[in-house]
Structure formats: C-alpha cells, structure tokens
C-alpha cells in the first residue's frame, strides 16, 4: 500500500565525540579523533579510551619513534 505522504520520519544525526578520557573533539575514525586513533593503534589507549597500564613507558617510546 505504500507510505503515508503526510507522515515524515525524523532523521536525527548525532554528533559523537572522541571516546578517549577527557577528549572533547569530534570522532573521525573508530570513535576516536585523529590523535587518539593513532594512540589507539600504538597501544597507548584501549578501545574504550582508557590509558594502557604501561602508558608512560609506551608514550616515551612513541615520542622517540616519531621524533
């Protein structure tokens, strides 16, 4: 029978934020902003956005590799 032409569907677009702890930027990839996505890929933060247990050690290694 088809759709009722008078009934409109509400299309809501939710703006999502980076799931890293304390980050307020918009997410761009896999629920992370660009910076935190790189951190996630390097093992600095978990998929939920929490710091890894050995975060400080991994951060120093990451900075040395990038520099």
N, C-alpha and C positions, 0 to 999 in steps of 0.2 A: 503494500500500500504506500510506502514512501514516508519521508519525513514531514513533519508539520512545519510549513514555511514560517509560521509566526513564532515558533519556539527556537530560541538561539542558545547555543551552547557557550558556556563561559570558558574561554581558553585563558588560563592563568599561567604566566611564566614566572617561576620562582627564581629569584636571584640567589645563587648559592655562594657561600664563602669558602675559603680555604679551610680545611679541617685541621691544620696544624695548630697546636696550642698557641693562643694569643694572636693569631694572624687574622686580619680583617680584610684582606684583599679578596677579589673575586677569584673563584677557581677557574682554571683553564684546562688542566689535564688531570684526570683521575682524582677529582676532588681536592686538588692542590693548586696553589698559584705556581708560576714557573720556578721560582726559587725553591720552594718547598718540595716540588716534584723532583727536582734534582737531588735534594737532600734525601728524599724517599728512595730514589734509585741508588744512592750511595750508601744507604743503610743507616743514615743519621736519625731518621724518624720512622715510626711504624706506620702501617696502613691506616691506623686510627688517628694519626697525627701526634702521637706522644713521642718524646725523646727516647732513643735507644738507651739501654743500660750503660753502655760504654760510649755515650755521646761525646764527651770531651775528647777522648782518645781518637775517635773517628773523625771529629771535626778538625783536629790538628793535622791528621793525615790527609784529609780532603783539601785543606788550605795549602799544604805543602805540595800536593799534586797539581792544584790549579795554578799556583804561583809560578 
